[in-house]
């Protein structure tokens, strides 16, 4: 009997912040364009148009006393409890983030020691062989860390790997930029384990691409759009929205198709598509174009679970949080059953895209 080592999920967790920020909370903001000119349209019209384009009605922000490593730790505790393992058994802790620990009212990035080391410290893990490191890869960071976990496990270097995606975008978003309404905070965690099986399970294939020659500055850090911003040294997350939208709907479906081909899985076999929740309409367009690549006109209505309407875009936390909610039966009517095949995909700063095929 031939038994192959596969990378499987044995536990998941999340931290969803408690502060609800609704669209109407932005009515008091003063919005400017990239040239520093105050927008002529009223905030009500701007917000209504934003909802129409993105489907985001609210998002979650952390309380003032929390930083990214805190919420990463909370998600980790949840995942360890879900997996029912001894934390000392972990061979690696990988934390995907993009801004380090950004304190309330302080825009400086704090990432020394790395957030993974901080999480390991908070977990009080004594094992020196539990290696902790960070990964910065834009919004696809958690998925790229999951891919690294697969390499570590299949190389024989690890048996259990904790992968966390955590970001606090509310502290790096410009309140004078209407794109700030996209961003949210959150953390999601997943524990991967080596498992021998005579049939394919767990991670079946993955595909990553980086388009840096022409597209590396679609997402970048820049000054506030408000020319009178009090602190001239502050920098915020900035985005070329229209170009990013076109890039995503053109490149993400093709990357997913290439990943499916690597796994010898046809799109019709996919039960759920867990796509990074950056923009509801964009995700719909990505899915429609993906099915178009297979000449399938009718997209299954329940194939793409969505949380963006109430959680916003929480960067690296969106996919692991989504996965955790479904597996714990907290995103009804969506369910994932044994034998189901999933596709996970993300796009973000870099520009980076990745996709992964997983069989439960």
N, C-alpha and C positions, 0 to 999 in steps of 0.2 A: 504494500500500500504506500503510494507516494503522498507525503504530507508536506505542504509548502507553508512557510511562515508568511502570515498576512498581518496587516496593521488594522486593528479593530477598535472601535469606541467602546469603552466600558463605563464611562461616567461623563456627565455634563452638568454645567452650572451656569448661573448668570447673576449679575447684579443690575437691576433696573432702578435708577435713581427715583427718589420719592417726590421731587419737585416737578409738578405739572406746569408746563409753559404752553399756553394756548396761543393760537394765531392772533387773537384780539389783544394779547399782551404787548404786541408790537405796534399798536396804534399810537403809542407815545413816542416812538423812535423818530429821529430825523434821518431820512435816507438821502444819500448822495450818489452820483455816478462816479465812474473811474477818473473823470476829469475834475472832480471836486465841486461839481455843480449840484445844488439841491434839486431833487426830483420834483417836477411840477405836479405830477399826479398825486392825489391824496392817498394817505396810507390805507384807507379802506379799499380803494381800487387796487393798490399794489398788493395787498394781502389777499384779496379775492382772486386776483390773477395768479398769484403764487400758489394758492390751493388748487386752482384749476390745472396748473401745469404739473405740480408735484404730488398731489393728493395728501399732503401733510396738513393735518389739522392741529396737532400738538406734538410736543417733544418733551423729553425728560432732562432735567439738569440736576447735578449733584448739589448737596448742601455745602455751605461755605467752608466747613471744617475738613472736607475730604479732598484727597488728591488721587491721581490715577493709580498709584500702587496700592492705595487702600481698597478701591473698588475691584482691582485685579485680585487682591487677597480674598475679598468676600466671594467673588465668583469661584476662586480656587477651592475655598472651604466647601462650597456647595457641590462642586464636581467631585471632590474627594469623598464626601458623604454619599453622593450618588453611586460612586464606584465601589464603596465599602472596602477601601484598601488602607493599609498603613502608609502614611505620608512618607515614611522613611524608605519605602520601596521605590520611590520615584528616581529614575536615572537622570532625567532632564526636566528642567522648567524653562520653557521658552515664552517670553512675553512679547507680543506684537503690540506696538504703540507707535505714535508719531511725534509726540511733544513732551515726553517725560512727565515728571510731576510739576505741573503748573499750579502754583498756589492762587487762591482767590486774590484778585487785585494785584497780581504780580505776573507779568507775561514771560518772565525768564524761564527757559527750559532747565530743569534740574534732572539729570540722568546719570549722575555719578554718586554712589554706585548705581549700576543698572537696575531697572525696575524688577527684573527677575530675582536679583540678589535681595532686594527689599522684600519681595513676596516670600522668598525662602526664609528670610529672617522672621517675618511676621508669622509664618507657619511654624516656627521654632523647629525646623528640621536640623537634626544634628549631623546627618550623614554627609561627609565631605565629598562623597562620590555622586551626590546629586548636583549635577552641573547646571548652573543658572546663567542664562544670557538673554539679551534682547534682540529683536528684529524690527527694523524700520523699512517698510515696503509699501507705504501708503495704505489705502483702505484694504487692499488684498493681503495685508500682513498676516492676519490669523490663518488664512488659507495657505499662505506660503510657509508658515511655521508648521502647519499640519503636514505639508509636503516634506519638510525637513524631518519631522518625526517619523514619517514613513521610511525615509532613507536611513535614519539612525537605527530603526528597528530591523529593517531588512538586512542591514550590514552586520547585525549581531552585536552592535554597540549598546543597545538599549532594549529593555523589555517594557518599561512603562515611561511614558512621556506626558507631562502636563503642558498643554498649550493654552495660553490665555490671550485674548484680544481685549484691550482696554484703552479708552481715550476719553478725555474731557475736552470736547470741542467748544463748549460754551465759553471757555476762557481764552480761546484764540480766534474767536469770530468777531468781526468788526460790527458793532451795533449800528453803524451808519451805512452798512452794505446790506441790501435786501437779501443777498445770499446767506446772510447769517441765520435766516429763518430755517434753513435746511438742517442746521447742525444740532447734534444732541450728544449726550454723555451716556456711557454704559460700559459694561464688561461682560464677556462670555468666556467660559472655560470648558475644556474638553480633555479627557484623559484617554490616551491611546495605549494599547497593549499589544504585544506580540502574541499571535495565536496560530497554532498549526492546524491546517485543514486540508482535506483531500479534495475539496471543491473551493472555487474562488469566493472569498468573502472580504468584507472590509474595503480598504482602498484598492481599487482595481487599476486605476491609471490617473495620471495628472499631466497637465500641460501649462507652461508659463511662458509669457513673452514680455519683453520690455521695449517700448518704442521711445527711445530717448533722443534720437537725432533731431526730430522736428517737434516733438510733443512734450518734452520734459518740463515745460513751464506752464502747462495747462492748469495745474494747481501749484501754487507757490506762496511764499510769505511776502507781504508788502505792507506799506503804510495804510493808515486809516483813510477812507475816502473823504472824511471830514477834514478840510484843511486847517480847521481850528481845534483839532483834537488836542487835549491838554498835554499829553505826553508824546512828544514828537518821536521818541525812540521806540514806541510800541510798534510791533509788527503783527499782522493778522493773516489768517488763511484767506487766500484769494483764488478765484476760479474764473476761467474762460468758459462759461457755461454752454454756449451754443456749440463751440468747437468740441468740447468734451462730449456733449450729447451725440454729435455726429460720429465722433471717434468710437464711442461705446457701442452704438447700435450697428456699426460696421464691423468692428473687430471682435467684440465679445462673442457673438454667435459663431463666427468662424473658429475661434479658439475652442469653444465648447464642442463643435463638430470634430475638430482634430483630436480632442481628448476622447470623445466617444469612439472614434475610429481606432485609437490606440488600444482601447479596452475591448474592441470587437462587440460593442453594444450599440444597438440601433435606438434612435430617439424614441421610438414607439414603446420601448421597454422601460423608459424612465417613469417612475411613479411621482416623484417630486423634484422640482427645480428650485433650489435655495440660492437665490441671486442677491448679491449685496444690495441693500435697500438704500439707494442714493436719491432716487427720484421715481415715483410710482409710474408715471407715464413712460419714462425711459425704460424701465424694466419691462413694461408691457410691450414696448416696441422691440426690445431685444428678444423677447420670447417669440413674438410673431415672426421676426426675421429668421430666428433659429429654425422654426418649423417650416418656414418658406424654403430653407436650404434643403429640406427633405421633401419638398413639394406637398406638404401637408397644410391644407387650408384651415381646418378647424382645430384650434388650440384647446386642449382639455381645460375646462373652467377651473378645476381644483388643483392644477399641477403646480402653481406658484403661490405658496403661502406668503402673506404680506403682513408686516408689522409697521411699515413706515408711516401709516396714517396717524398712529398714536405714539410711536417711539422716535420718529424722525430718522435722520441719518447719523448713526453712532459709530461710523467708520469701521474699524476692525472688530467691533463688538456685534455687528448686525447678524452675521451668519451664525456664529456659535450661540447667540441668544435665541435666534429663530429656531435652531435645531433643538436646543434645550426645552423651549416652550412646547414644541410638538411632541418630543419624546416623553415629556411629563404630562401630556394630555391637557395643556393649558392654552392651546390655540385651536379650539374646536371650530369646525368639524374635522380639521386636519389630523391625520394619523399616519404613523410610519410603522409598518409591520415587518416581521421577519421575512427576508427574501426580497423586500422592496429594493429597487435600485434608484439612487439619488444622483443628481448632478448638482455640484456646488460651484459657483463662479463669482468672481469679483473683478472690479476694475477701479483703478485709482491712481494717485500721484506717482509719477515716474516717466511716462505713463506705463503702468503695469497691469497686466491681465493674467489671471490664472483660473483654471478649472480642474475639478477633481470628480471622479466617478466612484461612488461608494455603494456597496451591497450590504444590506443589513443581515 
